[in-house]
Amino acid sequence: MPYHSTMTSESRVALVTGGNRGIGFEICRQLAQTGVDVLLGARDLNKAKDAADLLAAEGISVTYRALDVTSAESVKDAVAGIERDKGRLEILINNAGVFLDKDGTAETIDLDRVRRTMETNVYGPILICQAVVPMMKKQGYGRIVNLASELASLTDMEGLYPAYRMSKTALNAYTRVLAQELSGTGILVNSMCPGWVKTEMGGPNAIREIEDSADTAIWLASLPDDGPNGGFFKDREPLPW
Ligand SMILES: NC(=O)c1ccc[n+]([C@@H]2O[C@H](COP(=O)([O-])OP(=O)(O)OC[C@H]3O[C@@H](n4cnc5c(N)ncnc54)[C@H](OP(=O)(O)O)[C@@H]3O)[C@@H](O)[C@H]2O)c1
């Protein structure tokens, strides 16, 4: 029986990829604080456990799983485990990401670096969406949030970081296509930029604290049924494509 319109947030199950540190960790913390049943995914099981232990020390309970988004087998195992243990999944946060081109230009970028970036930032989210959408369709409910970046905006391509920019633009395209295909199923798919955040990726000069980076993800994860679908947001406001 579809239970989307009557479900309380307490009963929702969420998977967050790359949940062991940075923005993903903060999203896990804040989702769990709203009563969501959070599955913290990390490619290294020990890191996943350490992160869950850190939250437990704050009185926040999450479960954790090994999940390497670049491995089809790991994605399959993780989603099968969720189906077995929870029987459902309402929220997917595709947060895991890499930024491999601190140097390099579009003219010189090493193709291997582009491929490795695409594996994590684009093919990973695609694999996971393909694994969880059938479950969400059965439920008649789903919220998928893809962590893109302002650097993905085609209207603002100022050069540099070519692999990262192209990967996030491709992720945005996937968001749009999937959102259109799933229109009317109760599943909403959106992309977002968390701002420039003080994480390992963002570096110490970033302007946003980690605690302030999760708000838009939490908002998109809890959209009402008539919420936006196929959008791109920062601070809950639309961003140009
Ligand atoms: N920080 C910013 O300013 C900023 C701005 C715009 C967008 N974003 C996006 O926000 C997301 C989170 O960024 P962040 O700043 O928190 O980055 P971060 O501190 O570098 O953390 C990245 C996370 O992704 C995980 N990860 C990388 N490859 C993975 C894989 N193959 N499978 C599973 N997990 C993997 C990392 O796990 P390990 O610990 O195992 O490496 C880590 O947990 C990314 O998608 C990023 O592109 C960040």
The ligand as a Gaussian input file, in Angstrom:
#p B3LYP/6-31G(d) Opt

LIG

0 1
 N       32.869000      21.341000       0.097000
 C       32.358000      22.158000      -0.819000
 O       32.653000      23.360000      -0.825000
 C       31.383000      21.632000      -1.857000
 C       30.841000      22.560000      -2.750000
 C       29.921000      22.104000      -3.701000
 C       29.585000      20.773000      -3.748000
 N       30.137000      19.879000      -2.873000
 C       29.753000      18.468000      -2.992000
 O       29.263000      18.011000      -1.749000
 C       29.563000      16.612000      -1.590000
 C       30.307000      16.388000      -0.281000
 O       31.481000      17.196000      -0.316000
 P       32.459000      17.364000       0.937000
 O       32.969000      18.747000       0.868000
 O       31.841000      16.862000       2.168000
 O       33.657000      16.388000       0.476000
 P       34.750000      15.588000       1.345000
 O       34.958000      16.234000       2.639000
 O       35.897000      15.398000       0.427000
 O       34.008000      14.173000       1.586000
 C       33.730000      13.364000       0.482000
 C       33.019000      12.130000       0.962000
 O       32.755000      11.307000      -0.200000
 C       33.250000      10.009000       0.096000
 N       33.603000       9.252000      -1.097000
 C       34.486000       9.553000      -2.065000
 N       34.525000       8.571000      -2.971000
 C       33.635000       7.620000      -2.576000
 C       33.209000       6.377000      -3.077000
 N       33.740000       5.864000      -4.194000
 N       32.251000       5.690000      -2.416000
 C       31.717000       6.189000      -1.285000
 N       32.093000       7.350000      -0.727000
 C       33.042000       8.053000      -1.373000
 C       34.455000      10.236000       0.997000
 O       34.815000       9.036000       1.644000
 P       36.341000       8.733000       2.159000
 O       36.445000       9.340000       3.530000
 O       36.433000       7.250000       2.146000
 O       37.282000       9.390000       1.180000
 C       33.857000      11.290000       1.917000
 O       33.013000      10.688000       2.865000
 C       30.385000      16.216000      -2.813000
 O       29.565000      15.604000      -3.777000
 C       30.898000      17.548000      -3.332000
 O       31.184000      17.518000      -4.709000
 C       31.044000      20.281000      -1.928000

